[in-house]
Amino acid sequence: MRRFFLHLKKHPAWYLLLFGLVLIVTMLISICLGQYPVPLGELCKLLLSKIFPIEQTWTNNMAIAVFNIRLPRVILAVLVGCSLSAAGATYQGVFQNPMASPDILGATKGAAFGAALAIFIGLSSTGVTAFAFVFGLGCVGLVFLIGRLAPGKQITNLILAGIMVGSLFSSGTSFIKLVADTSNQLPAITYWLMGSLSGATGDDVLFAVVPMAIGLIPLFLLRWRINLLTLGDEQARTMGVNTSLLRFIIIVCATLVTAAAVSVSGMIGWVGLVIPHMCRRIVGNDFKVLLPASMLVGGTFLLIVDDFSRNLLVTQIPIGILTAFIGVPFFLWLILKKEKV
């Protein structure tokens, strides 16, 4: 076993295969878990029956539980975890800041305001998702505009603008909570802000997968160039890299996946901050391996947390609460170890 892990350490790319296998196994187990358990053998037959003619040995309730309830939720958990982790790793590289997370430019704050506004004016769940997505993108667009117009170093301007604009949208969300109906609207807004995958449907998956793919595919293809941005703008320019254009493309892609993830899941913190650091300890700092590793581990991590969320108690626990319970002790451990985050 020791020789196995030493081999993996010398060839970090092999970790991707291991992480991928763990993700697949976790997805299968997650679909089996629930108040109405589905045996693994029946699950495999159910899934294969969509491709091959297989004699039915499962009940109709099993099919309903798998295809209508659990499969969309499991897929959405993987997509959201993958997107938040990829965005967090990307922001940490682009801004050269180990504490950067997907909400550094205010995308989550804008999405929260959009969702609260949609709930306040009485829109459906689809409208809430759409408002969250649009306002998340709009918030980052405003941040980018301020960062470009302000004199000085662009990276610093973007971070400061993200803090200010994010605070502005947070204040707007607080005001909506203040004037919202306390019997229906306020509980709905509060629950959304805590983050949850409860009630995930196939429509949610279809809504999220397109912007996530548009953002994740370019990030994956450009991941080796993120290594150049970590060297600093001057050194990157000497290697023929248009740092401004590259940073713009990468930030737009990371923002797109963040807004898509938050719009369908609510505010789920710590995933985009914790997972990249965890993967960095395993596979190193090379984004050619770090980014896909963060995507795979992030999807697995959020899926496991969601399993606890829906199975730990009779009442489902908001997933944002559980990620905080895990994320905070992790960083406390880093501080106590006195290692560089």
DAHUJO-V463747 format. One record per pair of residues at least 12 apart in sequence whose C-alpha atoms are under 6 Angstrom apart, sorted by the first residue. I is the first residue (numbers start at 1). J is the second residue. If there is no record, write none. Layout:
# DAHUJO-V463747
<<I/J> <I/J>>
This chain:
# DAHUJO-V463747
<<12/283> <16/293> <23/300> <31/70> <72/201> <72/202> <73/200> <76/205> <77/303> <78/299> <80/261> <81/298> <81/299> <81/302> <82/295> <82/298> <82/299> <83/257> <84/258> <84/272> <85/272> <85/294> <85/295> <85/298> <86/295> <87/102> <87/254> <88/101> <88/102> <88/272> <88/273> <89/276> <93/230> <96/230> <101/272> <101/273> <102/272> <105/140> <105/162> <106/162> <106/166> <107/136> <107/140> <109/166> <109/169> <109/170> <110/135> <110/136> <110/139> <110/169> <111/132> <111/133> <111/135> <111/136> <113/173> <114/131> <114/132> <114/135> <115/128> <115/131> <115/132> <116/189> <129/263> <129/264> <132/263> <133/259> <133/260> <133/263> <136/259> <143/161> <143/162> <192/266> <193/266> <193/267> <194/267> <194/318> <194/320> <195/265> <195/266> <195/267> <195/268> <195/318> <195/319> <195/320> <196/265> <196/318> <196/319> <197/265> <208/260> <212/257> <215/253> <215/256> <215/257> <223/287> <223/288> <224/287> <224/288> <268/320> <270/327> <276/294>>
